[in-house]
Amino acid sequence: MHRGSSTQFNIQAMGSIQLCKMLKDRDVLSKPIITEIYNRALFLLQTEDARYNRVQFDARGLATILYQFAKLNYVIGSEFIDAWTNKAINLMDDFNPQELANSIWAFGRLEIHPSDQFIQAWIHHATKTIDNFNTQNLANSIWAFGRLEIHPSDQFIQAWIHHATKTIDNFNTQGLANSIWAFGRLEIHPSDQFIQAWIHHATKTIDNFNTQGLANSILALGQLEIHPSYQFINAWIHHATKTIDNFNTQNLANSIWAFGQLEIHPSDQFIQAWIHHATKTIDNFSLQELANSIYGIFTLNVLCNSKIKVPQQFISAVNQNIELFDENIEDIGQILKAHYYFGKQGVGILTSQNRQLLEKKFKTKLTPCHTSNLQLNVLKVVKKVLAQHTVKSEYHIKQITSSVDIFIKEKNTVIQVDGPSHFDDNNAPNFSTRLNTELLKSYGYIVHRIPYWVWNKLKTNIAKEEYICELICTDEFVYQSETLEEVFYDAQENIPEQSTSEILPHSESQVSDDVFYDAYEYIPQDLLTHESSFHYDMQALGNIGSSDFETHSL
């Protein structure tokens, strides 16, 4: 490729059209030339000298110059962005759909947040002209908002979904993957009609998805708790199993995490392929990817009664990098939660030293819980109905690393008072609520959940007391309900003879509920050694860099 020098071109005399053309010509570009083009463009954007009016940027030029810099991943300064957005706002009504899409895509690619004024102007004009967007324009636009975590107006989202649903058959596989990924990133649940159309088209074209598209799609469905059809899942698993060696570590982590969120147990063939490739590439896993992978396996065990084993390589990686897990109480809590769960069945994730380290950090970072008025109202009634029992509020249970709303000691009973955040759009318990319930049950607690709308229908104190009595007065009396809280054994102190690779599911565990074991300091390198998991509350993200479109240039 020929590389020109800046002395060959009189860049400082060029107008906007010439600058755009030169920036698109990869045969002549070099770092010095790109820098000169940038400086000349900045001058034209900033100058108010009327002599330069005829060589100024119009809407097409503005979109093109920004788009080309984004394709080159060129670092753009704030003064350039300010000057560019000021001109773009004034010319916004002149932008066509391609120019709108390429502009916002460029900001997404460069991870630059334009001004609120620009975003508002962009959304206003795009909403009016959305029916003229082609499918790539649609996908590029929503992808950019997802990348930047900018929530467009409801009007734009509704218009986008309406047009995308009508034209879904024209989306290519990358457009499908990037669109659903963006909704997952923004935590926006599209209409059922769009989801059905998306799943139908994605299932038909699944063999054309690359590994990034596969991972981003299942990730988004997991984030949004959208359960796709069996046909889609089977097609996804079949194609992913064949192409698993092309999955990078982020794809691997996001996929297994998503299956946990969806409570879908993949085929044994996929799991074996996943473990084989993950263990080969373990050195490339980031801490976040390691965390999400183990957490995915953990949730499959808790909610699907899975017997998937966490590879020893993952357990070793956690313990070797334990000092990196000390910044966030939620992260520490998830690691401990996984350790307790698997330790109850045999051998946990953490070594004795690392467990004690994280337990100490966790205790020092605990903050007081906020008790809602709804919860206080229920608590008052429970205490009256069960006056002879020990009733505690915001009772911390070590093994779930969090507090329960109400705990009745003698009955070993937990009452969770669930407000709107515990439910999905159909008033069904969401993933976190289901996981909380099953974890508590796995430790032998009797669990009752009171939905807010049920309690709100009880208009009198008598009705509320009768409801509580019917709910819990038949629960069996339990002695020593708190034995789970304090007794833990390190692996070196007492290890059951049961093999870690043959541990029974929690409902059949032969290990007493009050015995927890830490990970061995050394465990034989068995491919399917005992499982465990933890998770960062920050959701896994698709590999943004490789999910970019090759958008149309102008």
DRENTORPA-775249 format. One record per residue (C-alpha): y, z, x; residue in one letter. Coordinates in steps of 0.02 Angstrom, whole numbers, plus 32768, in hexadecimal, padded with zeros to 4 digits. Layout:
REM residues N
YZXA ...
END
This chain:
REM residues 554
800080008000M 80A97FD08044H 81238060805AR 81D98031805DG 8262809480B0S 830080CB8059S 8366805A80CBT 83147FBF807FQ 835E7FE37FD3F 840F80087FA0N 83D780917F29I 848380E17F20Q 84C580427ECEA 843C80367E4BM 844F80507D91G 83D680AB7D20S 836A80137CF9I 83507FEA7DB1Q 8326809F7DD9L 82A180A37D51C 825480007D8CK 824E803A7E41M 820380E27E12L 817680867DB8K 815180187E50D 80D1807E7EB1R 80CA7FF97F3AD 817880247F7BV 818180DE7F5AL 8189815E7FE4S 81C982107FE5K 827581DF8029P 828681547FA7I 825281C67F18I 82D182477F52T 835B81C37F57E 832C81877EA9I 8332823B7E6CY 83DD82597EB9N 842481B77E73R 83DD81DE7DC6A 8427828C7DCDL 84D082447DF9F 84CB81CC7D66L 849582577CF0L 852282C87D27Q 85B482517D40T 863A823C7CBCE 868E81AE7D18D 86A4811D7C9EA 8685809F7D28R 85CC80CA7D20Y 85B980B67C64N 8564800D7C6FR 84DC804F7CE5V 84BD80F17C87Q 8418812A7C3BF 83F180FD7B88D 836581527B26A 82E080E17B70R 832080FF7C20G 832581BA7C08L 827181BD7BCBA 823681497C55T 828781A37CE8I 8245824D7CB1L 819982087C8AY 818981B37D34Q 81BF824F7D92F 813C82B07D2FA 80B382347D5CK 80E2824D7E12L 80E3830A7DFBN 818E83077E4AY 81E783AF7E4CV 8281839F7DDEI 831084197DF1G 836684787D66S 840984177D79E 83AB83747D5CF 835683BC7CC1I 83FA83FE7C7DD 845283577C94A 83BD82F77C4EW 83AA83637BB2T 8465835C7B8EN 8460829E7B8BK 83BC829B7B2DA 83FE830C7AA4I 849382987A8AN 842281FF7A84L 8390824F7A27M 839E81E0798ED 8386814879FFD 82DC81847A41F 8248812479F9N 819E817A79E3P 815F81417A8DQ 81FA81867AE3E 81EF82297A82L 8139823F7AB0A 814E82117B67N 81E282857B7BS 818E83207B35I 80EE82F27B92W 815182EE7C35A 8192839D7C18F 80E183D67BF5G 809E83837C91R 812583D27CFCL 811884797CA1E 81D3847A7C83I 821984CB7BE6H 82AE84657BAAP 833C84BA7B4ES 832484F87A9CD 83AB847E7A66Q 834883EC7AABF 82A684297A5CI 82FA843B79B3Q 8347838E79BEA 82A1834479F7W 823E8397796BI 82BE836478E8H 82BA82AC791AH 81FD82A97937A 81DB82F5788DT 8242826D7838K 81EA81E17899T 813A822978A6I 80ED819F783DD 811B812478C6N 80BE8186794DF 801D81377988N 7F8981A779ACT 7FB181B67A65Q 806481E87A3CN 801E826B79C5L 7FA382B07A43A 801E82B07AD4N 80A1830B7A6ES 803483987A2EI 7FE383A77AD9W 808D83C37B29A 80BA844B7AADF 8014849E7AD2G 802E84927B8CR 80DB84DF7B7FL 80A6855A7AF6E 813885217A8BI 811A853679D0H 816684A57970P 81A984BC78C1S 813184C6782ED 817A842377EEQ 814D83C9788FF 809E84127893I 807D83E377DEQ 80BF833377FAA 80598323789AW 7FB8835D7846I 7FD482EC77B0H 7FEE8250781AH 7F63827E7896A 7EE68298780AT 7F0B81EB77C4K 7EF88199786FT 7E6F820578BAI 7DF6817378D0D 7E718126794BN 7E7281BD79BEF 7E1481A67A60N 7DAB82357AA1T 7E3282777B13Q 7EAC82757A82G 7E3082D67A19L 7E1083567AA2A 7EC5836F7AD3N 7EFF83807A1FS 7E84840879EEI 7EA1845D7A97W 7F5B84667A71A 7F3D84B779C8F 7ECD85367A1BG 7F50855B7A9FR 7FD785707A1AL 7F6485D379A7E 7F8D855C791AI 7F008540789EH 7F09848C785EP 7EDF846077ABS 7E2884597777D 7E3E83A07753Q 7E75837F7806F 7DE983EA784EI 7D65839077E7Q 7DAB82E7781BA 7DB4831F78D1W 7D02836078D5I 7CC082C3787FH 7D13824D78FBH 7CEC82BB7991A 7C3482C37963T 7C2B82067958K 7C7F81EE7A01T 7C3C82857A5FI 7BE1821D7AE2D 7C8A81DA7B1AN 7CD382877B3BF 7CE682B37BF2N 7CBC83637C29T 7D70839C7C1DQ 7D79835C7B6BG 7CD683B47B3EL 7D0F845A7B86A 7DBE84527B3DN 7D7B84287A90S 7CFD84B57A83I 7D7C852B7AD1L 7DFC85067A4AA 7D7D851879BEL 7D5085C27A07G 7E0585F97A14Q 7E2785C77960L 7D7F860A7922E 7D5B856178D4I 7CA1854B78BAH 7C76849378CBP 7BE3843D7878S 7B32844C78BDY 7B3A839278E0Q 7BD183A97951F 7B87843F79ABI 7AE183E879C9N 7B39834B7A06A 7BAC83B27A75W 7B1D84147AC2I 7AB683777ADEH 7B42831C7B38H 7B7B83B67B99A 7ACB83D97BD6T 7ABD83297C1AK 7B6483327C72T 7B6583E97CA6I 7B6A83BF7D60D 7C1683727D44N 7C5D84107CF6F 7CD7846A7D66N 7CD885287D67T 7D6185327CE4Q 7CFE84C07C70N 7C64852C7C89L 7CC285CD7C67A 7D20858D7BCFN 7C8485457B80S 7C1885E17B87I 7CAD864A7B53W 7CC885DB7ABBA 7C1285E77A83F 7C2486A47A87G 7CC1869B7A1CQ 7C69862979A0L 7BCB869379A0E 7B6585F779BFI 7AD086057A33H 7ABD85637A95P 7A1385187AB7S 79A785627B41D 79B484BD7B9CQ 7A7184C77BA0F 7A6F857D7BD7I 79F785587C65Q 7A6284C47C9CA 7AFF852D7C8EW 7AB885BB7CF7I 7A7485437D79H 7B1A84EB7D92H 7B82858A7D85A 7B1F85E47E0BT 7B2C854E7E7EK 7BE9854D7E6CT 7C0786097E62I 7C7686097EFCD 7CF085977EA1N 7D0586097E09F 7DAE865B7DF8S 7DB4870E7DBEL 7DE886D67D10Q 7D5986597D06E 7CDE86DC7D41L 7D1F87557CBEA 7D1886D87C30N 7C69869E7C5ES 7C21874D7C5DI 7C7E87797BBFY 7C3586E07B69G 7B8687197B94I 7BB287C97B5EF 7BEC87947AB1T 7B5287277A99L 7AE887C17ABDN 7B4888327A48V 7B6087BA79B6L 7ACD874379C6C 7A4987BA7A0BN 7A3D87467AA0S 79D1876A7B37K 7A3687007BB0I 7A3C874E7C5BK 7AD987577CC3V 7AAE87127D6FP 7AB1878E7DFDQ 7B3287217E54Q 7BAD874A7DC8F 7B8B88057DD2I 7BA288027E8ES 7C4587A27E7DA 7C8A88257E05V 7C6388B57E7AN 7CA0885A7F14Q 7D4888377EC1N 7D5C88DA7E63I 7E0588FF7EB1E 7E4B88657E58L 7E2188AD7DADF 7E9C893D7DB3D 7F3D88F37D71E 7F2088F57CB6N 7ED5897D7C49I 7E8C88FB7BD2E 7E3188A67C62D 7DED894C7CA0I 7DB8897C7BF1G 7D5788DA7BD9Q 7CFA88F07C7DI 7CCC89A37C53L 7C9989707BA2K 7C1F88F17BE8A 7BDE896B7C69H 7BBC89F17BE6Y 7B6789767B71Y 7AEF89317BF0F 7ADB89D87C48G 7A9C8A207BA4K 7A0F89A27BA8Q 79E289B87C5EG 7A5889947CEEV 7B1189737CDAG 7B8888FF7D34I 7BE789767DA3L 7BAC89DC7E35T 7BC58A977E26S 7C5E8A947E96Q 7CAE8A037E3AN 7C8B8A4E7D8FR 7CDF8AF07DC0Q 7D728A917E08L 7D908A2F7D68L 7D738AC57CF7E 7DFA8B247D56K 7E748A937D4CK 7E4F8A7C7C93F 7E738B317C69K 7F188B307CC5T 7F548A957C68K 7F278AC77BB7L 7FBA8AC97B3FT 7FC98B227A97P 7F898AC37A00C 7FFA8A917970H 7FB68AD378CCT 7FE48A6C7833S 801A8AB8778EN 7F818A6A773FL 7F108AC477BBQ 7F6B8B6977A0L 7F558B5776E5N 7E998B3B76F7V 7E8B8BCA7774L 7EDD8C4376FBK 7E5E8C197674V 7DC98C2176EBV 7DFC8CCD7728K 7E098D0B7675K 7D618CC27640V 7D098CFF76DDL 7D648DA376F5A 7CC98DF5773DQ 7CB58D7177C5H 7D108D507868T 7D7C8CB77848V 7DDC8C6D78DAK 7E608BE478DES 7E768B65796BE 7DD58BA179B9Y 7DB58B507A62H 7D048B107A7BI 7CE28AF27B31K 7C618A687B1DQ 7CD489F47AB9I 7D698A227B27T 7DD68A3F7A90S 7DF68AB57A00S 7DB18AAF7951V 7E218AD678BED 7DBC8B667875I 7D228BBF78BAF 7CB78C3A7858I 7C5E8C9E78DCK 7BCC8CEA787DE 7BA18C45782BK 7BBB8BDD78C9N 7C1E8B6C7856T 7CB08AFA787FV 7D2D8ABE77FEI 7D998A2B7830Q 7E308A0777C3V 7E4D894D77CFD 7EF8890177B5G 7F1D884677A8P 7F0888267863S 7E4E884B7854H 7E2C87B577E3F 7E3086F977EAD 7E858689776CD 7DF3869E76F5N 7DF8875C76FDN 7D5887627762A 7D5187D977F7P 7D8B877F7894N 7D2E87777939F 7D7988157984S 7D51887978E8T 7C9D883D78E2R 7C858862799BL 7CCD89107986N 7C57893578F5T 7BBB88F8794FE 7BE5895679EFL 7BFB89F97990L 7B5689DE7935K 7AFE89BB79D9S 7B2D8A6A7A11Y 7AE78AB87974G 7B868AD37912Y 7B8C8ABC7857I 7C1D8A457838V 7C848A30779AH 7D1789B97790R 7D9B89C67709I 7DFC892476E9P 7EB3894076C2Y 7EAC88E5761CW 7E1C895275DFV 7E7C89F17605W 7F1D89AD75B9N 7EC589917513K 7E9D8A4A7506L 7F368A8874A9K 7F0C8B417492T 7ED58BCB7506N 7E3A8BE6749CI 7E098B2F74B0A 7E218B3B756CK 7DBA8BDA757AE 7D2E8B8F7513E 7D308AF47581Y 7D228B597622I 7C9A8BC775D9C 7C328B3175A4E 7C508AE0764DL 7C1A8B6B76C2I 7BD28C017666C 7B238BB8766DT 7B278BA1772AD 7AA38C077783E 7AD18CA777DDF 7ACC8C917899V 7AC88D1A791DY 7B228D0D79C5Q 7B7F8C6E799CS 7BE18C6C7A3CE 7B528C627AB8T 7B7F8BAE7ADFL 7C258BE17B26E 7BFC8C3C7BC5E 7B508C147C0DV 7B428B877C8CF 7ACA8B717D1CY 7AE18B087DB7D 7A578A8E7DE3A 7A268AF17E7DQ 7A0C8B907E19E 79918B577D96N 795A8AA47D74I 78DE8A817CE8P 78418A257D1CE 7868899C7C9FQ 789588F97CF7S 794988C27CE2T 790D88127CBDS 78A8884F7C28E 792588C07BD3I 791388C87B17L 79A2889F7AA2P 7A0C89367A74H 79B7895079CDS 791289697A27E 794D89BC7AC6S 78D88A407B0AQ 79668A927B6BV 79B28B2B7B18S 7A5E8B0F7ACED 7AAA8B927B3FD 7A6D8B487BE3V 7AD18AC47C41F 7AA88A7C7CE9Y 7B1A8A2C7D69D 7AEE898C7DC4A 7A8189977E5DY 7ADD89937F00E 7A6189097F28Y 7A0188A37EA9I 7982881B7ED4P 79C7876C7EC0Q 797287407E1CD 79C286A97DC7L 79BF87007D1EL 79E087B27D55T 7A28882C7CD7H 7ABD87F67C72E 7B6488427C55S 7C1488137C2DS 7CCB88317C25F 7D6087CD7BEBH 7E1987BA7C03Y 7E7787C17B5FD 7ED8872C7B9AM 7E78869C7B51Q 7E27861D7BC2A 7E8D85807BD8L 7E5784CD7BEEG 7E74847C7C95N 7F1F843B7C6AI 7F3783CE7D00G 7E9F83637CE0S 7EBA83587C25S 7F5782EE7C35D 7F6082467BE3F 7F8681A97C41E 801381867BC8T 806480DF7BAFH 80F480BF7C22S 819380787BDDL 
END
